[in-house]
């Protein structure tokens, strides 16, 4: 009885972490989309939108660290872990490219890093959906089968 309930608890915990990770990655991706849209409005229409563009990154950048920690805790694939680990690195490069003034003019890399960040974030959402959630679903179904087989 104890082994069964421990296993069921592990299955529920793994499923909860996967759903939490997926939800966090979607929120991160939506924030990136909002940031891309606000920079477009700021550049082409109303410069007052720059404040929102800057505020967004300050607001959601912590999500990249949450995704990194969750990816290391949960049993995700190496690809998902690498994608999650690259988010804080790319955000750091974004920060450096715009704030460090050098004769090399690294600020020209800012939009390129931004689109790379968006690509990585979108890939992370896709891979979690394809690999992580389906794996969690298979584990949950296996756990239910095992539980049902033990019942008289």
C-alpha positions as CSV (number, residue, x, y, z in Angstrom):
1,X,0.0,0.0,0.0
2,X,2.8,2.4,0.9
3,X,4.8,1.7,-2.2
4,X,1.7,2.2,-4.4
5,X,0.8,5.5,-2.8
6,X,4.5,6.6,-3.1
7,X,4.6,5.8,-6.8
8,X,1.2,7.5,-7.3
9,X,2.6,10.6,-5.5
10,X,5.7,10.6,-7.7
11,X,3.5,10.3,-10.9
12,X,1.4,13.2,-9.8
13,X,4.4,15.3,-8.8
14,X,6.1,14.6,-12.2
15,X,2.9,15.5,-14.1
16,X,2.5,18.7,-12.0
17,X,6.1,19.8,-12.7
18,X,5.7,19.1,-16.4
19,X,2.5,21.2,-16.6
20,X,4.1,24.0,-14.5
21,X,7.2,24.0,-16.8
22,X,5.0,24.1,-19.9
23,X,2.9,26.9,-18.5
24,X,5.9,28.9,-17.5
25,X,7.5,28.5,-20.9
26,X,4.3,29.7,-22.6
27,X,4.2,32.8,-20.4
28,X,7.8,33.5,-21.2
29,X,7.1,33.1,-24.9
30,X,4.1,35.4,-24.7
31,X,6.2,38.0,-22.9
32,X,8.8,37.8,-25.7
33,X,6.1,38.3,-28.3
34,X,4.8,41.3,-26.4
35,X,8.4,42.7,-26.2
36,X,8.9,42.3,-29.9
37,X,5.6,44.1,-30.6
38,X,6.3,46.9,-28.2
39,X,9.7,47.6,-29.8
40,X,8.1,47.8,-33.2
41,X,5.5,50.3,-32.0
42,X,8.2,52.2,-30.2
43,X,10.4,52.4,-33.2
44,X,7.9,53.0,-35.9
45,X,5.1,54.9,-34.1
46,X,5.4,56.1,-30.5
47,X,8.7,56.2,-28.6
48,X,6.9,56.2,-25.3
49,X,6.5,52.4,-25.8
50,X,10.3,52.0,-25.0
51,X,9.5,52.1,-21.3
52,X,7.1,49.1,-21.7
53,X,9.7,47.3,-23.8
54,X,12.3,47.8,-21.1
55,X,9.9,47.0,-18.3
56,X,8.8,43.8,-19.9
57,X,12.3,42.3,-19.8
58,X,12.8,43.3,-16.2
59,X,9.5,41.7,-15.4
60,X,9.9,38.3,-17.1
61,X,13.6,37.7,-17.1
62,X,13.3,35.8,-13.8
63,X,11.2,33.2,-15.5
64,X,14.2,32.1,-17.4
65,X,15.9,31.1,-14.1
66,X,12.7,29.3,-13.0
67,X,12.7,27.4,-16.2
68,X,16.3,26.5,-15.8
69,X,15.8,25.2,-12.2
70,X,12.7,23.2,-13.2
71,X,14.4,21.7,-16.2
72,X,17.2,20.4,-13.9
73,X,14.7,19.0,-11.3
74,X,12.3,17.2,-13.6
75,X,13.2,14.3,-15.9
76,X,13.4,16.2,-19.1
77,X,15.4,15.4,-22.2
78,X,18.8,16.8,-22.8
79,X,17.4,19.0,-25.6
80,X,14.8,20.6,-23.3
81,X,17.5,21.2,-20.6
82,X,19.8,22.8,-23.1
83,X,17.1,25.0,-24.5
84,X,16.1,26.1,-20.9
85,X,19.7,26.7,-20.0
86,X,20.3,28.9,-23.0
87,X,17.5,31.3,-22.1
88,X,19.3,33.1,-19.2
89,X,22.5,33.1,-21.3
90,X,20.8,34.8,-24.2
91,X,19.1,37.3,-21.9
92,X,22.5,38.1,-20.4
93,X,23.9,38.6,-23.9
94,X,20.9,40.9,-24.7
95,X,21.7,42.9,-21.6
96,X,25.4,43.2,-22.5
97,X,24.8,44.0,-26.1
98,X,22.7,47.1,-25.2
99,X,24.5,48.3,-22.1
100,X,28.1,47.7,-22.8
101,X,29.6,50.5,-24.9
102,X,32.6,49.2,-26.9
103,X,34.3,50.3,-30.1
104,X,33.0,47.0,-31.6
105,X,29.4,48.3,-31.5
106,X,27.9,45.1,-30.0
107,X,24.5,46.8,-30.0
108,X,24.0,45.7,-33.6
109,X,23.7,42.2,-32.2
110,X,20.8,43.1,-30.0
111,X,18.0,42.4,-32.5
112,X,19.7,39.2,-33.7
113,X,20.1,37.9,-30.1
114,X,16.4,38.9,-29.5
115,X,15.2,36.8,-32.4
116,X,17.4,33.9,-31.4
117,X,15.9,34.2,-27.9
118,X,12.4,34.0,-29.4
119,X,13.4,31.0,-31.6
120,X,14.8,29.1,-28.6
121,X,11.8,30.0,-26.4
122,X,9.4,28.8,-29.2
123,X,11.4,25.6,-29.7
124,X,11.3,25.0,-25.9
125,X,7.5,25.3,-25.9
126,X,7.3,22.9,-28.9
127,X,9.7,20.3,-27.4
128,X,8.0,20.3,-24.0
129,X,4.6,19.7,-25.7
130,X,6.0,17.0,-28.0
131,X,8.3,15.2,-25.5
132,X,7.7,16.3,-21.9
133,X,3.9,16.3,-21.7
134,X,3.5,13.1,-23.8
135,X,6.1,11.4,-21.6
136,X,4.2,12.6,-18.5
137,X,0.9,11.3,-20.0
138,X,2.5,7.9,-20.7
139,X,3.8,7.7,-17.1
140,X,0.4,8.6,-15.7
141,X,-1.4,6.0,-17.9
142,X,1.2,3.4,-16.8
143,X,0.6,4.3,-13.2
144,X,-3.1,4.0,-13.6
145,X,-2.7,0.6,-15.3
146,X,-0.5,-0.7,-12.5
147,X,-2.9,0.6,-9.8
148,X,-5.9,-1.0,-11.6
149,X,-4.1,-4.4,-11.9
150,X,-3.5,-4.5,-8.2
151,X,-7.1,-4.0,-7.3
152,X,-9.2,-7.1,-6.8
